[in-house]
Amino acid sequence: MIRFEHVSKRYADGTTAVDDLSFEVAEGELVTLVGPSGCGKTTTMKMVNRLIEPTSGQIFLDGEDIATIDPVQLRRRIGYVIQQVGLFPHKSVLENTATVPHLLGWQRAKARERATELLDLVGLDPSVYGDRYPDQLSGGQRQRVGVARALAADPPVLLMDEPFGAVDPVVREHLQNEFLRLQAQVRKTVLFVTHDIEEAVRLGDRIAVYGSGTIEQFDAPAAVLGAPATPYVADFVGADRGLKRLTVTPIEPGDLEQPPVVHLDDPLPKAAARLAAEGARWAVVLDDRDNLHGWILADAALAKSSGTVKEHARRMEAWLPVGSSLKQAFSSMLQNDAGWIAVLDGDRFLGVLTPGRLHEALRRSIDADAQAIPRAEVELQTIADA
């Protein structure tokens, strides 16, 4: 969808902002451009909509050289979101959102209908927020309007220049979550500029790590964290890159342990026998459809000679769907003071993830990338094996 071929930007004073960039962004892909201030990432993005003209090289949009496209028409085909949002203060939220459709000559009713649809999509009830003005919104709400406005004409490409950088960390995380949800629905081709490696890792399908006007590594987030291409990249992503990698490593069924399982209607003696046979201190409790219900301690099962598991089962607080990140799993363990979490496929119980298995999953993920093999095929070496 977007292709750079040997693109450079040099200014009259001799400054080289970007030097011989060649990379491609696939249709529907979200690529984050990350690096320190002055590294060329914003210059790269602004060359896509010709706010900055390259000194040399070519940039293609859906196979067409953008140098041959009228800049105004080009920009109306590309959504653009900036940190300061840039809403018109004298226009309502609905009017701001409908700006580009109006410029494209849409009928007023159609433009308002599209704006209403987009506000709802970004989580702003148009009946509540549509008639408000930008100064009546919070920073996070203004950013949502900015995203809605950028999407209003349904552009194939979205350029985002540190769009969440001006809000507090809590609102920023919420906006990131909402944007990931939105991107899963609309699947735009996105260039997203940020100086924050954690944001880049969390949002990007791939990451371009910038040095000084050049890309030091262009790869999947897990690869950038697990196998930095250069000492510069290793230093930029930080010594805690293993912890950051938890964010991009999903829980897989092969990571799970299989504890003893009992059912709600099982007599306590039967449950006690099962626990004793496996030498277990607890068991997972399922209902008659094998869906997760809770858990039971061995003490509760062994202390009673009558009754059923249902009468002594405890509520399960720590659980996640399969495919959730290891970071979410670790956070859930800490938040619930739990030594393990249950992992589900829908309502179906798959197994439990323990701290030991979480660590193994992270090691397998790193080794799998290094060896270019599936995680399930990685053989871990332990101290006992050495």
Stockholm file with secondary structure:
# STOCKHOLM 1.0

chainA/1-386         MIRFEHVSKRYADGTTAVDDLSFEVAEGELVTLVGPSGCGKTTTMKMVNRLIEPTSGQIFLDGEDIATIDPVQLRRRIGYVIQQVGLFPHKSVLENTATVPHLLGWQRAKARERATELLDLVGLDPSVYGDRYPDQLSGGQRQRVGVARALAADPPVLLMDEPFGAVDPVVREHLQNEFLRLQAQVRKTVLFVTHDIEEAVRLGDRIAVYGSGTIEQFDAPAAVLGAPATPYVADFVGADRGLKRLTVTPIEPGDLEQPPVVHLDDPLPKAAARLAAEGARWAVVLDDRDNLHGWILADAALAKSSGTVKEHARRMEAWLPVGSSLKQAFSSMLQNDAGWIAVLDGDRFLGVLTPGRLHEALRRSIDADAQAIPRAEVELQTIADA
#=GR chainA/1-386 SS CEEEEEEEEECTTSCEEEEEEEEEECTTCEEEEECSTTSSHHHHHHHHTTSSCCSEEEEEETTEEGGGSCHHHHHHTEEEEETTCCCCTTSCHHHHHTHHHHHTTCCHHHHHHHHHHHHHHTTCCHHHHTTCCGGGSCHHHHHHHHHHHHHTTCCSEEEEESTTTTSCHHHHHHHHHHHHHHHHHHCCEEEEEESCHHHHHHHCSEEEEESSSSEEEEECHHHHHHSCSSHHHHHHHCTTHHHHHGGGCBCCGGGCBCCCEEETTSBHHHHHHHHHHHTCSEEEEECTTSBEEEEEEHHHHHHCSSSBGGGTCEECCCEEETTCBHHHHHHHHHHTTCSCEEEEETTEEEEEECHHHHHHHHHHHHHHHHHTSCGGGCCCCCTTTC
#=GC SS_cons         CEEEEEEEEECTTSCEEEEEEEEEECTTCEEEEECSTTSSHHHHHHHHTTSSCCSEEEEEETTEEGGGSCHHHHHHTEEEEETTCCCCTTSCHHHHHTHHHHHTTCCHHHHHHHHHHHHHHTTCCHHHHTTCCGGGSCHHHHHHHHHHHHHTTCCSEEEEESTTTTSCHHHHHHHHHHHHHHHHHHCCEEEEEESCHHHHHHHCSEEEEESSSSEEEEECHHHHHHSCSSHHHHHHHCTTHHHHHGGGCBCCGGGCBCCCEEETTSBHHHHHHHHHHHTCSEEEEECTTSBEEEEEEHHHHHHCSSSBGGGTCEECCCEEETTCBHHHHHHHHHHTTCSCEEEEETTEEEEEECHHHHHHHHHHHHHHHHHTSCGGGCCCCCTTTC
//
